[in-house]
Amino acid sequence: MKVLIVSLIALCLWGCNGQKPVSLSSPDNRIRVDVFLDNQSAPGYSITYQNAEVLQASQLGIALNDSDFTRDLTLKSASPIETISDSYELWAGKQRQITYTANEQTFTFANAEGRELKIIFRVSDDGVAFRYAFPGESDDVKQVLRETTSFALPKESLAWLQPIAVAQTGWMNTNPSYEEHYQMAIPAGTAAPTEAGWVFPALFNAGDAWLLITETDMNGTYHASRLQQQAEGGEYKIGTPMAPEVFTGGALLAQSTLPFASPWRIITVGSLATIMESTLGTDLAAPTIEMNTDFVKPGIASWSWGLLKDDATVYDVQKEFIDYAADMNWPYTLVDADWDRKIGYEKIKELVDYAAKKNVGLLVWYNSSGAWNKTEYTPKSALLTHEQRQQEFSRLQEIGIKGVKIDFFAGDGQSMMQYYNDILKDAAQYELLVNYHGSSLPRGLQRTYPHMMTMESVKGFEMITFSQETADLEASHASILPFTRNAFDPMDFTPTVFHDIPNIERKTSNGFQLALPIIFLSGIQHIVETPEGMATVPYFVKEFMREVPARWDAVKFVDGYPGKSVVIARKAGDTWFVAGINGEQQTKTLNLDLAFIGDKTGYVIEDDAQPRSFVKRPVSASTNVALTMQPAGGFVMVFE
């Protein structure tokens, strides 16, 4: 009753003078969002963290084909504040069992024609989320024309942002695919290099606070968003996909009958530890669909294509990589593009049977595309319709294939978002794991569809094999990803090479490479090192690689700064794994607080004095664990 009275008083004040905002705070009262109508009767909001404004007055608003909710609105009601509590399980994420608590309030606005828009806010101890919801029922399809949503950063804020590539550029017209380098610590408001804008997640530093902005809960009715190219005065506005980013003949922007809602827009707020440990990206995603999850088993995979490329997709090489996976106790081997032509369905069945005797499951590659790019790799155009997917997935299930890697999507349009969802629904029916490449961000799909193991959406290892410039930037690039791209969603970087990269000079140490499967989150980690390369490392490194988990119970941010270094602890069962990488070309001395691990003695594997060499030594968890990282170096620790 007290909460209801407070809400009614706030509503009266707002309605009477048109100025006083309504405030909604987090359960711990450290974060507050203020919602208001400006002098044009347009909705807006601002965010404070520990009594400091970290997001200034920013815009809200959306326009449909038959209704404009960007100005001249009146507030009809503000709901009582409701406590939201949820708990769920993740298969591909930073934590297995998750609980979420937030305070929620719904604001119902009406435009001049009397049509209603609801803006729902949730505030948790780690951030703010909001979405637009359109009530009622309709037979006709409503279309989103534009949004005025913005995020206004305070002066002197800094940004860590990835540009998005212009659609239909790049190799065989495959852009955009979220495969650009980040611009780091740039002044907020810096324009993106092209009209395509900036991708989510977007990281900002505002005084003592860090903000990570992204979105989640993509059910296929809405397009995926981004930040526009221009951000005058540090005010970033929501952007939309470019015209070609669609399934052939499909819609670009959101469309649906009533009722429907936008994705949740998320602003994580707090320290770097808050960013690293938050689960908001899945807290606000749609719950898991009804499906059998017994087949959903995260793990490590051997993979020939990363270093050996197209010529290795042949029967004999894939058999060697199955043997390799079996020797490493890894549950999967991925057979990449053109397997249908170079190996064929009949021989793939032979490989499946051979692998099964060694407790290894096979994953196979598909080309998602129809007419939206010029790629020629096969199988192509085999998954475009529900009927095609049923036929193909049924065949794979009968053969014994465990999962599919699907590549070369068109971008972020609504029809492409629907395609992602449709594939996942059909794959669940035939109990196939899914890995999307050349793709958009997961945006929480891994909660809704637990068999969605990972998505690329990153300038990953394959780009290092193509370009010395990318190899030169590997250390700093890898050091930004846990704070941005990989903060909420699984990421198929395809890490770890200890030996040579053909025609490329690797600039990171073997200790750095050893740390990556712990630093990066992916439901399936596709390790690029070959059997020959793995044979060059000491036995204790090989043993560590045999034990690396792909499913985690807990996470702890230990140390680091975006693009410069990162140290993360992850727990699997009763064992803590601690990993660190140095993103800079200078030696770093660390003093790590590992008291949270308890009174345990474990071991550390780190770089030795000679290039590509390792040393292993005992280490005890304490409040001050001293360690030195070489330039572009790294380490792992294990406490059982």
C-alpha positions as CSV (number, residue, x, y, z in Angstrom):
1,M,0.0,0.0,0.0
2,K,2.9,2.4,0.8
3,V,4.5,1.8,-2.6
4,L,1.1,2.5,-4.3
5,I,0.6,5.7,-2.4
6,V,4.1,6.9,-3.3
7,S,3.6,6.1,-7.0
8,L,0.3,8.0,-7.0
9,I,1.8,11.0,-5.4
10,A,4.7,11.0,-7.9
11,L,2.2,10.7,-10.8
12,C,0.1,13.6,-9.5
13,L,3.2,15.8,-9.2
14,W,4.3,15.0,-12.7
15,G,0.8,15.5,-14.2
16,C,0.3,18.8,-12.3
17,N,3.5,20.7,-13.2
18,G,4.8,18.7,-16.2
19,Q,8.3,18.8,-14.8
20,K,9.0,16.6,-11.7
21,P,10.2,13.2,-12.7
22,V,9.2,9.9,-11.3
23,S,12.0,8.0,-9.8
24,L,12.6,4.3,-9.6
25,S,15.6,2.9,-7.6
26,S,17.5,-0.4,-7.5
27,P,16.9,-2.7,-4.5
28,D,20.1,-1.5,-2.9
29,N,19.2,2.2,-3.7
30,R,22.6,2.9,-5.4
31,I,21.1,3.2,-8.9
32,R,18.1,5.5,-9.7
33,V,16.3,6.2,-13.0
34,D,14.3,9.3,-13.4
35,V,11.5,9.3,-16.0
36,F,10.0,12.5,-17.2
37,L,8.2,14.4,-20.0
38,D,10.1,17.3,-21.5
39,N,8.7,20.7,-22.7
40,Q,7.5,19.0,-26.0
41,S,5.7,16.3,-24.0
42,A,8.2,13.8,-25.2
43,P,9.3,11.1,-22.7
44,G,12.8,10.9,-21.4
45,Y,15.0,9.5,-18.6
46,S,18.3,9.9,-16.8
47,I,20.3,7.6,-14.5
48,T,22.3,8.3,-11.4
49,Y,24.7,6.0,-9.7
50,Q,25.8,6.6,-6.1
51,N,24.2,10.1,-6.3
52,A,26.2,11.0,-9.5
53,E,24.5,11.5,-12.8
54,V,26.0,8.9,-15.2
55,L,23.5,9.2,-18.0
56,Q,22.1,12.7,-18.6
57,A,18.6,13.5,-19.8
58,S,18.0,11.1,-22.7
59,Q,15.2,10.6,-25.1
60,L,12.5,7.9,-25.3
61,G,10.0,7.5,-28.1
62,I,8.9,5.3,-31.0
63,A,6.8,5.8,-34.1
64,L,4.7,3.1,-35.8
65,N,3.1,3.3,-39.3
66,D,-0.2,4.5,-37.7
67,S,0.9,6.0,-34.4
68,D,3.5,8.5,-33.3
69,F,4.8,8.2,-29.7
70,T,7.7,10.6,-30.0
71,R,6.1,13.8,-28.7
72,D,2.8,15.4,-27.5
73,L,2.2,12.6,-25.1
74,T,0.3,12.5,-21.8
75,L,0.9,10.1,-19.0
76,K,-2.2,8.1,-18.2
77,S,-0.8,6.0,-15.4
78,A,2.3,4.9,-13.6
79,S,1.9,1.4,-12.1
80,P,2.8,0.5,-8.5
81,I,6.4,-0.6,-8.2
82,E,6.7,-4.4,-8.4
83,T,9.5,-6.5,-7.2
84,I,10.6,-8.9,-10.0
85,S,12.4,-12.1,-8.9
86,D,13.6,-14.8,-11.3
87,S,15.9,-17.8,-11.3
88,Y,17.2,-19.8,-14.2
89,E,19.9,-22.1,-15.6
90,L,22.4,-21.3,-18.3
91,W,24.4,-23.8,-20.4
92,A,26.5,-21.3,-22.3
93,G,27.4,-18.4,-20.0
94,K,29.4,-17.1,-17.1
95,Q,27.3,-18.8,-14.4
96,R,25.2,-22.0,-14.3
97,Q,22.5,-21.0,-11.8
98,I,21.4,-17.4,-11.8
99,T,19.0,-15.3,-9.7
100,Y,17.7,-11.9,-10.7
101,T,15.9,-9.3,-8.6
102,A,14.7,-5.9,-9.8
103,N,12.2,-3.2,-9.2
104,E,9.8,-2.7,-12.1
105,Q,7.4,0.1,-13.0
106,T,5.3,0.6,-16.1
107,F,4.4,4.0,-17.5
108,T,1.4,4.2,-19.8
109,F,1.4,7.1,-22.3
110,A,-1.3,8.2,-24.7
111,N,-0.7,10.2,-27.9
112,A,-3.1,12.9,-29.3
113,E,-5.2,10.1,-30.9
114,G,-5.6,8.3,-27.6
115,R,-3.4,5.3,-28.6
116,E,-1.4,3.8,-25.9
117,L,2.3,3.1,-25.4
118,K,3.7,1.4,-22.3
119,I,7.4,2.0,-21.3
120,I,8.5,-0.6,-18.8
121,F,11.5,0.1,-16.6
122,R,13.4,-2.3,-14.4
123,V,16.2,-1.3,-12.1
124,S,18.4,-3.9,-10.5
125,D,21.6,-3.6,-8.4
126,D,23.7,-3.8,-11.6
127,G,21.8,-1.6,-14.0
128,V,18.7,-0.3,-15.8
129,A,16.6,-1.8,-18.5
130,F,13.6,-0.6,-20.4
131,R,11.4,-1.6,-23.3
132,Y,8.5,-0.3,-25.3
133,A,5.3,-2.4,-25.2
134,F,2.2,-2.0,-27.4
135,P,-1.0,-3.3,-25.7
136,G,-4.2,-4.4,-27.3
137,E,-5.0,-6.8,-30.1
138,S,-5.1,-6.3,-33.9
139,D,-5.4,-8.3,-37.1
140,D,-3.4,-5.8,-39.1
141,V,0.4,-5.7,-38.8
142,K,2.0,-2.7,-37.1
143,Q,5.4,-1.5,-38.4
144,V,8.1,0.4,-36.5
145,L,9.2,3.4,-38.5
146,R,11.8,4.9,-36.2
147,E,12.9,5.4,-32.6
148,T,14.1,8.4,-30.8
149,T,15.8,6.4,-28.0
150,S,19.1,8.0,-26.9
151,F,21.9,7.6,-24.4
152,A,23.4,11.0,-23.4
153,L,26.8,10.6,-21.8
154,P,28.2,13.3,-19.4
155,K,31.0,15.5,-20.7
156,E,34.5,14.0,-20.7
157,S,33.2,10.5,-20.8
158,L,35.2,7.9,-22.7
159,A,34.0,5.2,-25.1
160,W,35.2,1.8,-26.2
161,L,33.2,1.1,-29.4
162,Q,33.3,-1.2,-32.5
163,P,32.3,0.2,-35.8
164,I,29.8,-1.8,-37.8
165,A,30.7,-2.5,-41.5
166,V,28.6,-1.2,-44.3
167,A,26.2,-3.8,-45.6
168,Q,27.1,-5.7,-48.7
169,T,30.8,-4.8,-48.4
170,G,33.7,-7.2,-47.6
171,W,34.5,-10.6,-48.9
172,M,31.7,-11.9,-51.2
173,N,29.4,-9.2,-49.8
174,T,29.2,-10.8,-46.4
175,N,29.3,-7.7,-44.2
176,P,28.1,-6.8,-41.6
177,S,29.3,-9.6,-39.3
178,Y,30.6,-7.7,-36.2
179,E,34.2,-8.3,-37.2
180,E,35.9,-4.9,-36.8
181,H,38.5,-3.7,-34.3
182,Y,37.4,-1.6,-31.4
183,Q,38.2,2.1,-31.0
184,M,39.4,2.4,-27.4
185,A,39.2,5.2,-24.9
186,I,37.9,7.7,-27.5
187,P,36.0,10.8,-26.4
188,A,32.3,10.1,-26.1
189,G,30.6,11.7,-29.2
190,T,33.3,10.6,-31.6
191,A,31.6,9.9,-34.9
192,A,31.7,6.3,-36.3
193,P,33.9,5.9,-39.4
194,T,30.9,5.1,-41.6
195,E,27.2,5.7,-41.8
196,A,26.5,2.2,-40.5
197,G,27.3,3.3,-36.9
198,W,28.5,1.4,-33.8
199,V,27.6,-2.1,-32.6
200,F,26.3,-3.2,-29.3
201,P,27.6,-3.8,-26.6
202,A,28.9,-0.2,-26.2
203,L,31.2,0.5,-23.2
204,F,31.6,3.9,-21.6
205,N,33.4,5.4,-18.6
206,A,31.7,8.3,-16.9
207,G,33.6,9.5,-13.9
208,D,33.7,6.7,-11.4
209,A,31.2,4.6,-13.2
210,W,31.3,2.2,-16.1
211,L,28.3,1.7,-18.4
212,L,27.7,-1.2,-20.9
213,I,24.8,-0.6,-23.2
214,T,23.2,-3.4,-25.2
215,E,19.9,-5.2,-25.8
216,T,18.3,-8.6,-25.3
217,D,15.2,-10.7,-25.9
218,M,15.0,-11.0,-29.6
219,N,12.0,-13.2,-30.5
220,G,12.1,-12.4,-34.2
221,T,9.5,-9.7,-34.4
222,Y,12.0,-6.9,-34.0
223,H,15.1,-5.8,-35.8
224,A,18.5,-5.7,-34.0
225,S,19.6,-2.2,-33.2
226,R,22.9,-0.3,-33.0
227,L,24.1,3.2,-32.2
228,Q,24.0,5.9,-35.0
229,Q,27.1,7.3,-36.6
230,Q,26.7,10.8,-35.1
231,A,26.5,11.4,-31.4
232,E,26.6,15.2,-31.0
233,G,27.5,16.3,-27.5
234,G,27.9,12.6,-26.5
235,E,24.3,11.8,-27.0
236,Y,24.1,8.4,-28.9
237,K,20.9,7.6,-30.7
238,I,19.5,4.2,-31.5
239,G,20.2,3.2,-35.1
240,T,18.6,0.7,-37.4
241,P,20.0,-1.9,-39.9
242,M,20.9,-0.9,-43.4
243,A,18.5,-1.8,-46.2
244,P,20.2,-5.0,-47.5
245,E,20.3,-6.6,-44.0
246,V,17.3,-8.8,-44.7
247,F,16.3,-12.3,-45.6
248,T,15.5,-12.1,-49.3
249,G,12.1,-10.5,-49.7
250,G,11.8,-10.0,-45.9
251,A,11.2,-7.0,-43.7
252,L,13.9,-4.7,-42.4
253,L,12.3,-3.1,-39.4
254,A,10.1,-4.5,-36.6
255,Q,6.6,-5.6,-37.5
256,S,3.9,-7.5,-35.7
257,T,0.2,-7.6,-34.8
258,L,-0.7,-6.4,-31.3
259,P,0.4,-6.9,-28.7
260,F,4.2,-6.8,-29.2
261,A,7.2,-5.3,-27.5
262,S,10.7,-4.1,-28.3
263,P,13.8,-5.9,-27.0
264,W,15.0,-4.8,-23.6
265,R,17.5,-2.0,-23.8
266,I,20.1,-2.6,-21.0
267,I,22.5,-0.1,-19.3
268,T,24.7,-2.0,-16.9
269,V,26.1,0.5,-14.4
270,G,28.8,0.2,-11.8
271,S,32.5,-0.9,-11.6
272,L,34.4,-3.0,-14.1
273,A,33.7,-5.9,-11.7
274,T,30.0,-5.1,-12.1
275,I,30.3,-5.3,-15.9
276,M,32.2,-8.5,-15.8
277,E,30.0,-10.3,-13.2
278,S,26.6,-9.0,-14.4
279,T,24.1,-11.4,-16.1
280,L,21.7,-8.7,-17.3
281,G,22.1,-9.8,-20.9
282,T,20.3,-13.1,-20.0
283,D,18.3,-11.9,-17.0
284,L,16.0,-10.1,-19.3
285,A,16.0,-12.6,-22.2
286,A,13.0,-14.8,-22.8
287,P,12.9,-17.9,-20.7
288,T,13.9,-21.3,-22.1
289,I,11.5,-22.8,-24.6
290,E,9.9,-26.1,-23.8
291,M,12.5,-28.6,-25.1
292,N,14.6,-31.6,-24.1
293,T,18.0,-30.3,-22.8
294,D,19.7,-33.7,-22.2
295,F,21.6,-33.4,-25.5
296,V,22.9,-29.9,-24.6
297,K,26.5,-30.6,-23.5
298,P,29.1,-27.8,-23.7
299,G,32.6,-28.8,-24.5
300,I,35.8,-28.4,-26.4
301,A,36.2,-29.2,-30.2
302,S,39.1,-29.9,-32.5
303,W,38.9,-28.0,-35.7
304,S,41.1,-28.3,-38.8
305,W,40.0,-25.2,-40.8
306,G,41.4,-22.6,-38.5
307,L,45.0,-23.2,-39.5
308,L,44.8,-25.7,-42.4
309,K,41.9,-24.1,-44.3
310,D,39.9,-25.6,-47.1
311,D,42.3,-28.3,-48.2
312,A,41.9,-30.1,-44.8
313,T,38.2,-30.7,-45.2
314,V,38.8,-34.3,-46.4
315,Y,38.1,-37.7,-44.9
316,D,41.6,-38.6,-43.8
317,V,42.4,-35.2,-42.1
318,Q,39.1,-35.2,-40.3
319,K,39.8,-38.7,-39.1
320,E,43.1,-37.4,-37.7
321,F,41.3,-34.6,-35.9
322,I,38.8,-37.1,-34.4
323,D,41.8,-39.0,-33.0
324,Y,43.2,-35.7,-31.7
325,A,39.9,-34.8,-29.9
326,A,39.8,-38.3,-28.4
327,D,43.4,-38.0,-27.2
328,M,42.6,-34.6,-25.6
329,N,39.3,-35.8,-24.0
330,W,37.4,-33.3,-26.1
331,P,33.8,-34.2,-26.9
332,Y,33.6,-32.7,-30.4
333,T,35.2,-32.3,-33.8
334,L,34.0,-29.7,-36.3
335,V,34.0,-30.5,-40.0
336,D,33.9,-27.3,-41.9
337,A,32.7,-26.0,-45.3
338,D,32.3,-28.1,-48.4
339,W,32.2,-31.4,-46.4
340,D,29.2,-32.4,-48.5
341,R,31.3,-32.2,-51.7
342,K,34.7,-33.3,-50.4
343,I,33.5,-36.0,-48.0
344,G,29.8,-36.6,-48.7
345,Y,27.0,-37.8,-46.6
346,E,27.9,-41.5,-46.8
347,K,31.5,-40.9,-45.7
348,I,30.4,-38.5,-43.0
349,K,28.3,-41.3,-41.6
350,E,31.5,-43.4,-41.5
351,L,33.3,-40.6,-39.6
352,V,30.4,-40.3,-37.2
353,D,30.5,-44.0,-36.4
354,Y,34.3,-43.9,-36.1
355,A,34.1,-40.9,-33.8
356,A,31.4,-42.4,-31.6
357,K,33.6,-45.3,-30.7
358,K,36.1,-42.7,-29.4
359,N,33.4,-40.7,-27.5
360,V,33.7,-37.9,-29.9
361,G,30.7,-36.2,-31.6
362,L,30.8,-34.6,-35.1
363,L,29.6,-31.0,-35.9
364,V,29.1,-30.0,-39.5
365,W,29.1,-26.6,-41.4
366,Y,26.3,-25.0,-43.4
367,N,26.0,-21.9,-45.5
368,S,22.9,-20.0,-44.3
369,S,22.6,-17.8,-47.4
370,G,20.2,-17.7,-50.2
371,A,20.6,-14.7,-52.5
372,W,22.0,-12.1,-50.0
373,N,25.7,-12.7,-50.7
374,K,28.1,-14.2,-53.3
375,T,29.5,-17.1,-51.2
376,E,29.9,-20.5,-52.9
377,Y,30.7,-22.8,-50.0
378,T,28.3,-25.6,-49.5
379,P,25.9,-27.0,-48.3
380,K,24.2,-23.8,-49.3
381,S,20.5,-22.7,-49.4
382,A,19.6,-26.0,-47.6
383,L,18.1,-24.3,-44.5
384,L,16.0,-21.5,-46.0
385,T,12.6,-22.9,-45.2
386,H,11.0,-24.8,-42.4
387,E,10.5,-27.8,-44.7
388,Q,14.1,-27.7,-45.9
389,R,15.3,-27.6,-42.3
390,Q,13.1,-30.5,-41.2
391,Q,14.4,-32.6,-44.1
392,E,18.1,-31.7,-43.5
393,F,18.0,-31.8,-39.7
394,S,16.2,-35.1,-39.7
395,R,18.9,-36.6,-42.0
396,L,21.7,-35.2,-39.7
397,Q,20.0,-36.7,-36.6
398,E,19.7,-40.0,-38.3
399,I,23.3,-40.0,-39.3
400,G,24.3,-39.1,-35.7
401,I,25.6,-35.5,-36.2
402,K,25.6,-33.6,-32.9
403,G,25.4,-30.0,-34.1
404,V,25.7,-27.5,-36.9
405,K,27.8,-24.4,-37.6
406,I,25.8,-22.1,-39.8
407,D,27.6,-19.2,-41.6
408,F,27.1,-16.0,-43.7
409,F,24.0,-14.3,-42.4
410,A,22.9,-11.0,-43.9
411,G,22.8,-8.7,-40.8
412,D,20.3,-7.3,-38.4
413,G,17.0,-6.9,-40.2
414,Q,13.8,-8.2,-38.6
415,S,13.4,-11.0,-41.1
416,M,17.0,-12.1,-40.4
417,M,16.3,-12.1,-36.7
418,Q,13.3,-14.3,-37.4
419,Y,15.5,-16.6,-39.4
420,Y,17.9,-17.0,-36.4
421,N,14.9,-17.9,-34.2
422,D,13.3,-20.3,-36.7
423,I,16.5,-22.3,-37.2
424,L,16.9,-22.7,-33.5
425,K,13.4,-23.9,-33.0
426,D,13.8,-26.5,-35.7
427,A,17.2,-27.6,-34.5
428,A,15.8,-28.2,-31.0
429,Q,13.3,-30.6,-32.5
430,Y,16.1,-32.7,-33.9
431,E,18.4,-32.2,-30.9
432,L,21.2,-30.4,-32.8
433,L,23.6,-27.9,-31.1
434,V,23.9,-24.6,-33.0
435,N,26.8,-22.3,-33.7
436,Y,26.2,-19.2,-35.8
437,H,29.1,-17.6,-37.8
438,G,29.2,-14.5,-39.9
439,S,26.4,-13.4,-37.7
440,S,24.8,-10.8,-35.5
441,L,25.1,-10.9,-31.7
442,P,23.3,-13.5,-29.6
443,R,21.4,-10.9,-27.6
444,G,20.3,-13.5,-25.0
445,L,19.4,-16.3,-27.4
446,Q,21.4,-18.7,-25.4
447,R,19.0,-18.5,-22.5
448,T,15.9,-19.0,-24.7
449,Y,17.5,-21.7,-26.7
450,P,20.0,-23.6,-24.5
451,H,21.4,-25.5,-27.6
452,M,22.6,-22.2,-29.0
453,M,26.2,-22.9,-28.0
454,T,27.9,-19.8,-29.4
455,M,28.0,-17.2,-32.1
456,E,31.0,-15.6,-33.8
457,S,30.2,-11.9,-34.1
458,V,33.9,-11.0,-33.5
459,K,37.1,-10.4,-35.3
460,G,38.4,-13.7,-34.2
461,F,41.3,-16.0,-34.9
462,E,40.6,-16.6,-38.6
463,M,41.2,-12.9,-39.2
464,I,44.6,-13.2,-37.6
465,T,45.5,-15.9,-40.2
466,F,44.4,-13.5,-43.0
467,S,46.3,-10.3,-41.9
468,Q,49.5,-9.4,-40.2
469,E,47.9,-6.1,-39.0
470,T,45.2,-8.1,-37.2
471,A,47.9,-10.4,-35.7
472,D,49.8,-7.3,-34.5
473,L,46.7,-6.1,-32.6
474,E,45.7,-9.5,-31.1
475,A,46.8,-8.7,-27.5
476,S,44.9,-5.4,-27.1
477,H,41.9,-6.7,-29.1
478,A,41.6,-9.8,-26.9
479,S,41.8,-7.7,-23.8
480,I,38.8,-5.6,-24.7
481,L,36.5,-8.4,-25.6
482,P,35.6,-9.7,-22.0
483,F,34.4,-6.2,-21.2
484,T,32.3,-5.8,-24.4
485,R,31.4,-8.4,-26.9
486,N,31.8,-11.4,-24.5
487,A,30.4,-9.7,-21.4
488,F,27.0,-11.3,-21.7
489,D,26.9,-13.6,-24.7
490,P,29.0,-16.6,-25.8
491,M,31.6,-15.8,-28.5
492,D,33.3,-18.2,-30.9
493,F,36.7,-16.5,-31.2
494,T,38.2,-20.0,-31.8
495,P,41.3,-19.5,-29.6
496,T,44.7,-21.0,-28.8
497,V,47.6,-21.7,-31.1
498,F,51.0,-22.6,-29.6
499,H,53.0,-23.2,-32.8
500,D,53.2,-21.4,-36.1
501,I,50.5,-19.6,-38.1
502,P,51.2,-20.0,-41.8
503,N,52.5,-16.7,-43.3
504,I,51.8,-14.8,-40.1
505,E,54.2,-13.7,-37.3
506,R,52.3,-14.3,-34.1
507,K,52.8,-11.4,-31.6
508,T,51.4,-13.0,-28.4
509,S,53.1,-15.5,-26.1
510,N,52.1,-19.1,-25.5
511,G,51.0,-18.1,-22.0
512,F,48.6,-15.7,-23.6
513,Q,47.3,-18.4,-25.8
514,L,46.9,-20.8,-23.0
515,A,44.7,-18.3,-21.0
516,L,42.2,-17.6,-23.8
517,P,39.9,-20.6,-23.3
518,I,39.4,-19.4,-19.8
519,I,39.2,-15.7,-20.6
520,F,36.7,-16.2,-23.4
521,L,33.2,-17.7,-22.9
522,S,31.8,-20.1,-25.5
523,G,29.5,-23.1,-25.1
524,I,31.8,-24.9,-27.5
525,Q,35.4,-23.7,-27.7
526,H,36.9,-24.6,-31.1
527,I,40.6,-24.9,-30.5
528,V,42.6,-24.0,-33.5
529,E,45.8,-25.7,-32.6
530,T,46.6,-28.8,-34.7
531,P,47.7,-32.2,-33.4
532,E,51.3,-31.4,-34.6
533,G,51.2,-28.1,-32.7
534,M,49.9,-29.6,-29.6
535,A,52.7,-32.1,-29.7
536,T,55.2,-29.2,-29.2
537,V,54.0,-28.2,-25.7
538,P,55.1,-29.7,-22.4
539,Y,53.0,-32.5,-20.9
540,F,51.6,-30.3,-18.2
541,V,50.2,-27.8,-20.8
542,K,48.6,-30.6,-22.7
543,E,47.1,-31.9,-19.4
544,F,45.7,-28.5,-18.7
545,M,44.1,-28.3,-22.1
546,R,42.5,-31.7,-21.5
547,E,40.8,-30.3,-18.4
548,V,39.6,-27.0,-19.6
549,P,35.8,-26.7,-18.9
550,A,33.3,-25.1,-21.3
551,R,30.5,-24.7,-18.7
552,W,31.0,-22.5,-15.6
553,D,29.4,-22.2,-12.2
554,A,30.7,-18.8,-11.1
555,V,32.8,-15.8,-12.3
556,K,35.0,-13.3,-10.4
557,F,36.6,-10.2,-11.9
558,V,40.1,-10.0,-10.4
559,D,42.0,-7.2,-12.3
560,G,42.3,-5.4,-15.5
561,Y,41.4,-2.4,-17.7
562,P,39.7,-2.6,-21.2
563,G,42.2,-3.1,-23.9
564,K,45.2,-3.2,-21.5
565,S,44.9,-6.4,-19.5
566,V,42.3,-8.7,-17.9
567,V,42.4,-11.3,-15.1
568,I,39.3,-13.4,-14.6
569,A,38.5,-16.3,-12.2
570,R,36.0,-18.9,-13.3
571,K,34.7,-21.8,-11.2
572,A,33.7,-25.2,-12.4
573,G,32.6,-27.7,-9.7
574,D,35.0,-27.3,-6.9
575,T,37.8,-26.0,-9.0
576,W,38.8,-22.3,-9.6
577,F,40.5,-21.4,-12.9
578,V,42.3,-18.0,-12.9
579,A,43.6,-16.6,-16.2
580,G,45.2,-13.4,-17.2
581,I,46.4,-11.7,-20.4
582,N,48.5,-8.6,-21.0
583,G,47.2,-6.5,-23.8
584,E,50.2,-4.2,-23.9
585,Q,53.8,-4.4,-25.1
586,Q,55.3,-3.9,-21.7
587,T,55.9,-6.1,-18.7
588,K,53.3,-5.9,-15.9
589,T,53.7,-6.8,-12.3
590,L,50.4,-7.9,-10.6
591,N,49.4,-8.3,-7.0
592,L,46.2,-10.3,-7.1
593,D,43.7,-10.7,-4.3
594,L,42.6,-14.3,-4.5
595,A,41.3,-14.6,-1.0
596,F,37.8,-15.5,-2.3
597,I,39.2,-18.9,-3.4
598,G,39.9,-19.8,0.2
599,D,43.0,-21.4,1.8
600,K,44.0,-23.5,-1.3
601,T,47.3,-24.3,-3.0
602,G,47.3,-24.9,-6.7
603,Y,49.6,-24.3,-9.6
604,V,50.3,-21.6,-12.2
605,I,51.5,-22.0,-15.7
606,E,53.1,-18.9,-17.2
607,D,55.6,-17.8,-19.8
608,D,59.2,-18.8,-19.2
609,A,62.2,-16.8,-20.3
610,Q,62.6,-18.4,-23.8
611,P,60.0,-17.6,-26.5
612,R,57.1,-20.0,-26.6
613,S,58.3,-21.8,-23.5
614,F,56.3,-22.5,-20.3
615,V,57.1,-22.9,-16.6
616,K,54.8,-24.5,-14.0
617,R,55.1,-23.8,-10.3
618,P,53.0,-24.0,-7.1
619,V,50.9,-21.1,-5.9
620,S,48.8,-20.4,-2.9
621,A,45.6,-18.3,-2.9
622,S,45.9,-15.2,-0.7
623,T,45.2,-11.5,-0.6
624,N,48.4,-10.7,-2.4
625,V,49.6,-13.1,-5.1
626,A,52.5,-11.6,-6.9
627,L,52.9,-12.4,-10.6
628,T,54.6,-10.9,-13.6
629,M,53.1,-10.9,-17.1
630,Q,55.4,-10.6,-20.1
631,P,54.5,-8.2,-22.9
632,A,51.5,-9.7,-24.7
633,G,51.9,-12.6,-22.3
634,G,49.6,-14.5,-20.0
635,F,49.1,-17.2,-17.4
636,V,46.6,-19.7,-15.9
637,M,46.2,-20.9,-12.4
638,V,44.2,-23.9,-11.1
639,F,43.0,-24.4,-7.5
640,E,41.2,-27.7,-7.0
